[in-house]
Amino acid sequence: MKKICIYCEKWSSGGIESFIASVLSQIDLRDIQIDLVSCQIEYSPFTKGLIERGVKFHQLSGNRNNVLKNRYLFLQLMKRQQYDILHVNAFHGGSLYYLYLGKTAGIPKRIAHSHNSMLKKGLFSALKLAIHNIGKIIYAKYGTDLWACSSVAAHFLYPKSLSSQVVIIPNGIDVMRFQFSEDKRYAVRAGLDIYDEIILGHTGRFCQQKNQLFLLDVFYNFLIKHPNSKLLLVGDGEDKSRLINRVAKLGIEEKVIFTGITSHVEDFLFAMDVFLFPSIFEGLGIAVVEAQASGLPLICSDQVPMEAMLLPNVQRLPLKLDIEQWVQAVEKVCKISNKRDSCAALVKNKGYDIETVTAFIQNTYGGT
């Protein structure tokens, strides 16, 4: 039996966890043992199903910021388990050090998989950028296979000298799960006591990158002109308290719904009328792909890669535009009649179906 280690710096409920879970739910595990290794494991709606499929979880230090301890524990685990393949899901150049540790432990196949396009702004941004650039120059070469979810993500993580070796792997989804259902749309809206209102919506981790504070400002200004509207925020994250405080400050508590984490995000997408995604940066934006499959008209920032623009119902806007221009864009798409039940098949034809992506990964893993 082939032993494979999938590394993810933090295991929670974000888009990458969703992607990994989708792949592992499709992959043939009869001749493969999958261990998912993470520095920090938090609650995730995907964990239970994976454990039931036989995936084993290993937490390192429990704190992704405890870099030295995480690396030490990782190396010891690699030497102890003697994996055949290491698959590193990376968000920055520092993560590529795990490729080096994998080589040190004697793992013959080491896959680097880029999912990001920029570093989060913060107090130590300059230092983090320096570490990122050094990491990708020194450690990317220890990968036997270099993958990225988009060309932007490839450019971010790998040096130019290795660009010809990079393979773009779309972040596939279980497309037909997002096939629009009028019955589910009605049921979810009825459960929320919403019938005729316009629902603007968003799914994603509540964090600086996803820019939900800006989204709230857009909705507030839209609400002034269209009081028969509500905002549906699906997800959770470190910025949740800030978002709740902003909602209270704007006095729109009755108009904003926080659903929390869900394993049925598609049902909430069916209930929405317009999807907003004003990210500051994205490797690809799985949520954008899911929303398109559900048939929603989308307005996203121009920081979402072009590879994620699969259907004509997507509009990219610069974040530097003022709020009123975003509001006008929302008003415009609200007037567009869209045949939602045909969109899942269109997304599948674009190559973003999880079955196609899983077949490639299975072949690389060398399973049956």
Secondary structure, 3 states (H helix, E strand, C coil): CEEEEEEECEECCCHHHHHHHHHHHHCCCCCEEEEEEECEECCCCCHHHHHHCCCEEEECCCCCCCHHHHHHHHHHHHHHHCCCEEEEEECCHHHHHHHHHHHHCCCCEEEEEECCCCCCCCCCHHHHHHHHHHHHHHHHHHCCEEEECCHHHHHHHCCHHHHHHEEECCCCECHHHHCCCHHHHHHHHHHCCCCCCEEEEEECCCCHHHCHHHHHHHHHHHHHHCCCEEEEEECCCCCHHHHHHHHHHHCCCCCEEEEECCCCHHHHHHHCCEEEECCCCCCCCHHHHHHHHCCCCEEEECCCCHHHCCCCCEEEECCCCCHHHHHHHHHHHHCCCCCHHHHHHHHHHHHHEHHHHHHHHHHHHCCC
